[in-house]
Amino acid sequence: MTGTLVAGVDSSTQSTKVVLCRAEDGAVVAETSAPHPDGTECHPDHWWNALSRARELLERADAVAVAAQQHGMVALDAAGEVVRSALLWNDTRSAPQARALVEEQGGAKAWAERTGSVPLASFTVTKLRWMAEHEPDNARRTELVMLPHDWLTLRLGAAGPVTDRGDASGTGYWSPAAGAYLPELLRAALGRDAEVPRVAEPGERVGETAWGAALGPGTGDNMGAALGLGLRPGDVVVSIGTSGTAFAVTSEPSADASGLVSGFADATGRFLPLVCTLNAARILSAAASVTGATLDELSALALAAEPGAGGVTLLPYLDGERTPNRPDATGVLAGITTANATRENVARAAVEALLCSLADAVDHLAALGVRPRRTLLIGGGARSEAVRALAPAIFGTPVVVPEPAEYVALGAARQAAWVLAGTPEPPEWPERPATEHTGEDAGDGARIRERYAALRDQAPQI
């Protein structure tokens, strides 16, 4: 396949990124990006317009695949037209509907056993219930429910509505363990039956683009990142982007009745237990705003402070939180005195809070049997020197930071190469260069986490 090029698309909450790679080794030969509107809902046309700006690059590819933000509700009518703007994963208005659905359908344990997850406001199934209750006319018009990557794949040339097992596992009405839809749960949410995309096999060719390129089934963004990183047993990924995620690839499905771990499928036929926090890189942005610093300056301020931030502790649930499930929460800054109220300590508290929240997420994976050998730190937040320096002590494992790259888009590109190869497993691409960090004293990390946990547990309803 020497000389063959493949394109991977990452249609995220904030932007569309496209990478063009050599199919044989994943080397990036070109890339581009275009922004999306900010917010918690978005008309899918904005995603298509952003993707269309990369048309010249895409047309150089022999195969294309799309990875996109999970959970987003794309409702289409009988003519295939969008019924309303897509409700995105970070839209929490359906929190009451999530609680109602859990209660109505047998409780958290039953949901975990059937779907691998206990649905929260982010899940598609809860957004369908919200639409049925608040926009009944739109619910009645809805004939097909898709996810963002499904819609883009269809627009690119899929032979009918199609999805993959990874993204389907985040809807709340598909079972990773059984590999099948649960139409009764969709019906309970929407109040009526609706069509859903066919679930393609991993690596299946699902269509052809207008310029003749093979089209992969695509997947969700977290599944794309796992594929792009080439995860091995014992690897735990912590991604610090708009949301924070911690996930690992396993050979068996998971079912966590607490709802803290989502038992997703991955893009290869395996499984991807995942914990997601609503607040991640924006914790750093908010702290930078409060301290009047740039992000680089915030990092320097944090590193100038002592471990523990002089007793200042931040509970970083600035926009509500998904893990733990506190959709109405706000942030708490505790322990401030006239002696410790410095920019350095506030900066340090923000970095420590971000990492403690994500370390809690890794602990939830460990409770289901994931044994972290090392932590791979990715995402925009991983560019912070302070985050990289503090992470090993707080996570309690070696921390490896792969070179900055668009790993979701790379995973989609690797899937596109898989479609061309026609092999049982995705092609092996070389592991990308990475830096290992040892960081500060582990004892400091333990003490920081203890104080963070005390604040977290004292404020369960905040």
C-alpha positions in Angstrom: 0.0 0.0 0.0 3.0 2.3 -0.4 1.9 5.7 -1.7 -1.7 5.1 -0.6 -3.2 8.0 1.4 -6.0 7.8 3.9 -7.9 10.7 5.6 -9.2 10.7 9.2 -11.8 13.2 10.4 -12.3 14.4 13.9 -15.6 16.3 14.2 -15.5 17.5 17.8 -17.6 19.8 19.8 -15.4 22.8 18.9 -14.0 22.1 15.4 -13.4 19.7 12.5 -9.8 18.4 12.2 -8.7 16.4 9.2 -5.4 14.5 8.8 -4.1 12.9 5.6 -1.8 10.0 6.3 0.3 7.4 4.6 -1.7 4.1 4.9 1.3 2.0 5.5 2.7 3.8 8.6 0.3 6.6 9.6 2.8 9.4 8.8 0.9 12.6 8.5 1.4 14.4 5.2 -1.1 17.1 5.6 -3.8 18.4 8.0 -6.3 21.2 8.4 -9.1 22.4 10.7 -12.2 24.6 10.8 -14.2 25.8 13.8 -17.7 25.0 14.9 -20.1 27.3 16.7 -19.8 27.2 20.5 -22.7 25.9 22.6 -24.5 22.8 23.7 -26.6 22.4 20.5 -25.6 22.7 16.9 -27.2 22.3 13.5 -25.4 19.5 11.7 -25.0 21.7 8.6 -22.2 23.5 10.6 -20.3 20.3 10.8 -20.7 19.6 7.1 -19.7 23.2 6.2 -16.5 22.8 8.3 -15.7 19.5 6.7 -16.3 20.9 3.3 -13.5 23.4 3.8 -11.2 20.4 3.8 -12.5 19.1 0.5 -9.3 19.6 -1.4 -7.3 17.6 1.2 -10.0 14.9 1.4 -10.0 14.3 -2.3 -6.4 13.2 -2.1 -7.4 10.2 0.0 -8.1 6.7 -1.2 -10.2 6.0 1.9 -11.9 8.2 4.5 -13.4 7.6 8.0 -15.0 10.0 10.5 -14.8 10.0 14.3 -17.0 12.5 16.1 -18.3 13.6 19.4 -20.4 10.9 21.1 -24.0 11.0 22.2 -25.2 13.9 20.1 -28.9 13.6 19.0 -29.4 14.1 15.3 -33.1 13.7 14.5 -34.2 13.4 10.9 -37.7 13.4 9.4 -39.2 11.1 6.7 -37.5 13.2 4.0 -34.1 12.9 5.6 -34.1 16.6 6.8 -32.9 17.6 10.2 -35.8 18.1 12.6 -33.9 20.4 15.0 -30.4 21.4 16.0 -28.5 18.5 17.4 -28.4 18.3 21.2 -24.8 17.7 22.1 -23.2 15.5 24.8 -22.5 18.6 27.0 -26.2 19.7 27.1 -27.4 18.8 30.6 -31.1 19.9 30.2 -32.2 16.2 30.1 -30.9 15.4 33.6 -34.5 15.0 34.9 -35.4 12.7 32.0 -32.3 10.6 32.7 -33.4 10.0 36.3 -36.9 9.2 35.2 -35.8 6.7 32.5 -33.5 4.9 35.0 -36.4 4.6 37.5 -39.0 3.5 34.9 -36.8 0.8 33.3 -35.8 -1.2 36.3 -33.2 0.9 38.0 -29.4 1.4 37.6 -28.4 -2.2 37.8 -30.8 -3.2 35.1 -29.6 -0.5 32.8 -26.0 -1.4 33.4 -26.7 -5.1 32.6 -28.6 -4.3 29.4 -26.7 -1.4 27.9 -23.4 -1.4 29.8 -24.1 2.1 31.2 -26.5 4.0 33.4 -27.7 6.9 31.3 -26.9 10.4 32.3 -27.9 13.7 30.7 -25.2 13.3 28.0 -26.7 10.1 26.6 -28.8 10.2 23.4 -31.7 8.3 25.0 -32.2 11.0 27.6 -32.2 13.7 24.9 -34.9 11.8 23.0 -37.1 11.8 26.1 -36.5 15.5 26.6 -37.6 16.2 23.1 -40.7 14.0 23.5 -41.7 16.0 26.6 -40.8 19.5 25.5 -41.0 19.4 21.7 -43.7 16.8 21.0 -44.2 18.0 17.4 -40.5 17.4 16.7 -40.7 14.0 18.3 -43.6 13.0 16.1 -41.7 14.2 13.0 -38.6 12.1 13.9 -38.2 9.0 11.8 -34.5 8.3 12.0 -32.1 9.0 15.0 -28.4 9.3 14.2 -25.2 10.3 15.9 -22.9 13.1 14.6 -20.5 10.7 13.0 -23.3 8.7 11.4 -24.8 11.8 9.8 -21.4 12.9 8.4 -20.7 9.4 7.1 -24.0 9.3 5.3 -23.4 12.7 3.8 -20.0 11.5 2.5 -21.5 8.6 0.6 -22.5 5.7 2.9 -24.9 3.3 1.4 -27.7 4.1 3.8 -27.7 5.1 7.5 -24.8 3.3 9.2 -22.9 3.5 12.5 -20.4 1.4 14.4 -20.5 -0.5 17.7 -18.3 2.0 19.5 -20.5 5.1 18.9 -23.8 3.0 19.2 -22.7 1.9 22.7 -23.1 5.6 23.8 -26.8 5.9 22.8 -28.4 4.1 25.8 -30.4 1.8 23.5 -27.7 -0.5 22.2 -26.1 -3.4 24.1 -22.3 -3.9 23.8 -22.6 -7.3 25.4 -25.3 -8.6 23.0 -24.2 -6.5 20.1 -27.8 -5.5 19.4 -30.2 -2.5 19.6 -32.8 -2.4 22.4 -35.7 -0.8 20.5 -37.9 -0.9 23.6 -35.6 1.6 25.3 -35.7 4.0 22.3 -39.5 3.6 22.3 -39.7 4.4 26.0 -37.7 7.6 25.4 -39.2 8.9 22.2 -42.7 7.6 22.8 -42.8 5.9 19.4 -40.6 3.7 17.2 -37.9 5.3 15.0 -35.3 4.0 12.6 -31.7 3.6 13.7 -28.6 3.2 11.6 -27.2 -0.3 10.8 -24.2 -1.2 12.9 -21.3 -2.1 10.6 -18.6 -4.6 11.3 -15.3 -3.2 12.4 -13.2 -2.2 9.4 -16.1 -2.7 7.0 -16.3 -0.7 3.8 -19.7 1.1 4.1 -19.8 3.2 0.9 -17.8 5.4 -1.4 -17.3 9.1 -1.6 -18.2 11.3 -4.5 -14.5 11.2 -5.6 -14.3 7.4 -5.4 -12.6 6.9 -2.0 -13.6 3.9 0.2 -15.6 5.0 3.2 -15.1 3.4 6.7 -17.9 3.1 9.2 -16.4 5.7 11.5 -16.7 5.8 15.3 -17.0 7.9 18.4 -14.2 10.3 19.4 -13.0 8.3 22.4 -12.9 5.1 20.3 -11.0 7.0 17.6 -8.4 8.1 20.1 -8.0 4.6 21.4 -7.4 3.4 17.8 -5.1 6.3 17.1 -3.0 5.6 20.2 -2.8 1.9 19.6 -3.7 1.1 23.2 -2.1 -2.0 24.9 -3.3 -3.9 28.0 -2.3 -1.8 31.1 -2.5 1.5 29.2 -5.0 4.0 30.7 -5.6 7.1 28.6 -6.5 10.4 30.4 -7.6 13.0 27.8 -7.9 16.6 28.9 -10.1 18.4 26.4 -13.4 20.2 26.6 -14.4 17.1 28.7 -12.0 14.9 30.6 -12.0 11.2 29.9 -10.2 8.2 31.3 -10.5 4.9 29.4 -8.8 1.6 28.6 -9.3 -1.2 26.1 -10.5 -4.6 27.5 -11.5 -7.9 26.2 -14.7 -8.2 28.2 -17.7 -5.9 28.5 -18.3 -4.0 31.7 -21.4 -3.1 33.6 -21.1 -0.6 36.5 -24.4 -0.2 38.3 -23.0 2.9 40.1 -23.2 4.7 36.7 -19.7 6.1 37.1 -18.1 3.9 34.4 -19.7 3.8 30.9 -19.3 0.3 29.5 -18.7 1.3 25.9 -17.6 -0.9 23.0 -14.5 0.1 21.0 -13.9 0.4 17.3 -12.2 -3.0 16.9 -14.5 -5.6 18.4 -13.3 -5.1 22.0 -14.6 -2.9 24.8 -13.8 0.5 26.1 -14.8 1.2 29.8 -14.8 5.0 30.1 -15.3 7.6 32.7 -16.1 11.2 31.6 -15.9 14.4 33.5 -17.8 17.5 32.2 -15.1 19.9 33.4 -11.5 19.5 32.2 -9.4 22.0 30.3 -11.8 24.8 31.0 -10.8 24.5 34.7 -7.4 25.9 33.6 -9.1 28.5 31.4 -11.3 29.7 34.2 -8.3 29.9 36.6 -6.3 31.8 34.0 -9.2 34.3 33.8 -9.4 34.7 37.6 -5.7 35.2 38.0 -5.3 37.4 34.9 -2.8 35.0 33.4 -2.3 33.3 30.1 -2.4 29.5 30.2 1.4 29.4 30.0 1.6 31.9 32.8 -0.9 29.9 34.8 1.4 26.9 34.5 4.4 28.9 35.8 2.4 30.3 38.7 1.2 26.7 39.7 4.8 25.4 39.6 5.9 28.3 41.8 3.6 27.3 44.6 4.1 24.5 47.1 2.3 21.1 46.8 -1.1 21.5 48.3 -1.4 25.2 47.3 -0.9 26.5 50.8 -4.2 24.8 51.9 -6.3 26.2 49.0 -8.5 23.5 47.5 -10.8 23.7 44.4 -13.8 21.5 43.7 -13.9 22.1 40.0 -17.5 21.4 39.1 -17.8 24.8 37.3 -20.5 23.8 34.8 -22.2 21.0 36.7 -20.6 17.6 36.6 -21.1 14.2 35.0 -18.8 12.1 37.2 -19.9 12.3 39.9 -23.4 13.0 38.6 -24.1 16.5 39.8 -25.6 18.3 36.8 -26.6 21.4 38.9 -23.3 21.7 40.8 -21.0 24.8 40.9 -17.4 25.2 41.8 -16.1 25.6 45.4 -12.8 27.3 46.4 -12.1 26.3 50.0 -9.4 27.0 52.5 -8.5 30.6 51.5 -7.0 32.8 54.1 -5.3 36.2 54.0 -2.0 34.3 54.2 -2.5 32.0 51.2 -4.7 34.0 48.9 -2.1 34.3 46.1 -2.2 33.9 42.4 0.3 31.1 42.7 -1.9 29.1 45.1 -5.1 29.6 43.1 -3.2 28.4 40.0 -1.8 25.4 41.8 -5.2 24.6 43.3 -6.8 24.6 39.8 -4.2 22.2 38.4 -4.4 19.9 41.4 -8.2 19.9 41.2 -8.2 19.0 37.5 -5.8 16.1 38.1 -7.6 14.9 41.3 -10.9 14.8 39.4 -9.3 12.7 36.6 -7.5 10.5 39.2 -10.9 9.7 40.7 -12.0 8.7 37.2 -9.1 6.3 36.9 -9.9 4.8 40.3 -13.4 4.0 39.0 -11.9 2.0 36.1 -9.6 0.2 38.6 -12.7 -0.8 40.6 -13.9 -2.8 37.6 -10.6 -4.6 37.2 -8.5 -2.3 35.0 -4.9 -2.3 36.3 -3.1 0.8 35.1 0.5 0.1 34.2 1.0 3.6 32.9 -1.1 6.6 32.2 -1.1 8.2 28.7 -1.9 11.9 28.9 -3.3 13.5 25.8 -5.5 16.5 24.8 -5.0 20.2 24.9 -4.6 20.3 28.7 -1.6 17.9 28.5 0.3 20.8 26.9 0.5 22.5 30.4 3.9 22.0 32.0 2.3 22.1 35.4 -0.2 19.4 34.5 2.6 17.1 33.2 4.8 17.8 36.3 2.0 17.1 38.9 0.3 14.2 37.1 2.6 11.3 38.2 2.3 12.0 41.9 -1.5 12.4 41.8 -2.1 9.5 39.4 0.4 7.2 41.2 1.7 5.7 38.0 4.3 6.7 35.4 2.9 9.3 33.1 3.6 9.2 29.4 2.8 12.2 27.2 2.8 11.2 23.5 3.8 13.9 21.1 1.0 16.4 20.4 -1.2 15.0 17.6 -4.8 14.7 16.5 -5.3 11.2 17.9 -9.0 11.0 17.2 -8.4 11.9 13.6 -5.5 9.6 13.5 -7.7 6.8 14.7 -10.2 7.5 12.0 -7.4 7.5 9.4 -6.2 4.1 10.8 -9.7 2.8 10.4 -9.7 4.0 6.8 -6.4 2.2 6.2 -8.0 -0.9 7.7 -10.9 -0.7 5.2 -8.3 -0.8 2.4 -6.3 -3.6 3.9 -9.3 -5.9 4.4 -7.5 -7.6 7.4 -9.1 -9.0 10.6 -7.3 -6.5 12.7 -6.3 -2.8 12.0 -2.9 -2.3 10.5 0.0 -1.8 12.9 1.3 1.7 12.9 4.5 2.7 14.8 4.0 4.1 18.3 4.4 7.8 18.2 7.3 9.5 20.1 6.4 10.1 23.8 8.0 11.6 26.9 7.8 9.9 30.3 7.4 12.1 33.4 8.2 11.1 36.9 7.2 14.4 38.6 6.9 15.3 42.3 6.9 13.1 45.5 4.1 10.5 45.6 3.4 11.3 49.2 2.5 14.9 48.2 0.1 13.5 45.7 -1.6 11.3 48.2 -2.1 14.2 50.7 -3.4 16.4 47.9 -6.0 13.7 46.9 -7.0 13.2 50.6 -7.8 16.9 51.0 -9.6 17.0 47.6 -11.7 14.0 48.5 -12.7 15.5 51.8 -14.0 18.6 50.1 -15.7 16.5 47.4 -17.5 14.3 50.0 -18.5 17.2 52.2 -20.3 18.9 49.4 -22.4 16.1 47.7 -25.2 18.5 46.6 -23.2 21.5 45.5 
